[in-house]
Amino acid sequence: MSERKNKFENKQIAVQDIIRLSNMLEEYKGEWLKRASLEQEYNDMTKKDEELKDDITVKLNYDITYKDGRTKKESSYEWFKENIENIELIKYINIDFSLYYYDNSNYTDDHDTHSMSIELDFAEEGYYTDNSHLKITTYSKNMEAETDVLYTQLDNLKSQIVEDEIFNIRNILKFAQILESYRQEWLQKKEIQEKSAQIKVDKKNKYDGLNSYVEYNIVWYDGKDKSERDQKWFLDNLESTIKDIKRIYISYHLSFFDYTNNGMLCTLSSSCSFYLGDDNYDSNTRYSVDSSNMEQEADNLYSKITNVFRDNAVRYDKTIKNRNLRMQSFCIALGIALSYILYIVLKVLSGNFPDFFVNLLANKNVIIFGQWMVAIIAGNVFGLWYMNSLYKPLLPNRKFIGYNANKRESIYKDMVDEYKEDSELQFGKFYDLKARREKIEKIFKYSSIIVLIQVVISIILFLVLK
């Protein structure tokens, strides 16, 4: 039994990031369920030799003929989707699906070969003498029922579309998707066939009794605590109660008996906890992976979880490190606006002032340096409270480190190391932290432009005024 523990450090973690973690674990769960399913499907198939299909070959080709005589041919649906975007340049399209396999139950009879093919021929108006835009051609050998089902599906789609609208991108892709889906179905059967060839004749199960699931637990501020193994329930509650969530706990569990190794019990489990404290800096994030007889898979899962938030923005970023610059930029920009209002008011009322005051308003130094003094003082008086309110839930905790006797004030220092040890969780009462960060950076962007413009204006005034 081995255990790996860690925590997500110095990251900004929003609900969307937790959903990304959930999707990764759900996909991981599905991978293991698929392994057990393939093993079980093979076991079920080998119970009846007549059900075994061998040498499955499935093809789907797309052939495009252009009006200028050029032709292109590929087997990729994505290629086809991309190349018919300019359909006005296309004269004729052929989609050819073919399938064959051998029935292992009877190699001595003609019935051992099963095959079918379906061709869809799309053409622009006037290509066919009957003015149709689509011809469906089928062939089958020992697969008449399957061919009829697929033909009926294509023919029903054709009957739902007005003839003149068949030769357009949207409708052509509808027909192609039906055949593409059928191809994928048979490719999966081919995968089962190939997997079955790798399993030993003694048919010992490697994933016997496999159990693989993801469990979600949410704790709300009102004390309600609920767990489910349904991702939809989890996603719905994240969306509808994001402001009320205090703790999120996601766990994964895997266990099975490996009878290729004397029935050894193999287990793998992980847990990811996201907990909000009373303050943002009290939040904590933890994750762990435990395993028994699955060391390599445990290392793989541990790495997957570690990497989920690898590219997330760091918590202690420029918004936090350079907050004084951003706060003063806003305050001074606000103060500059207030200084202009004050100057206009004083000029309008200057007729009621003594000559000394009027001359003072015309003084170059008073206009330039006085404006900056007013901007700094007024901006901090009227704007600093707003920036403090924006920053309050974002900042690290502060530690008392001494007292400045000259300034008669206590000295505090940000607890940066402790702040970076955990991540910032953006849900619950801190659901708007990302929006706050974005707002601060937007304010800084425009306020710094205002300050820079005022610096340029001040320099020009200093050079022009006498």
Order of alpha helices (4+ residues) and beta strands (2+ residues): beta-beta-alpha-beta-beta-alpha-beta-beta-beta-alpha-alpha-beta-beta-alpha-beta-beta-beta-alpha-alpha-alpha-alpha-alpha-beta-beta-alpha-beta-alpha
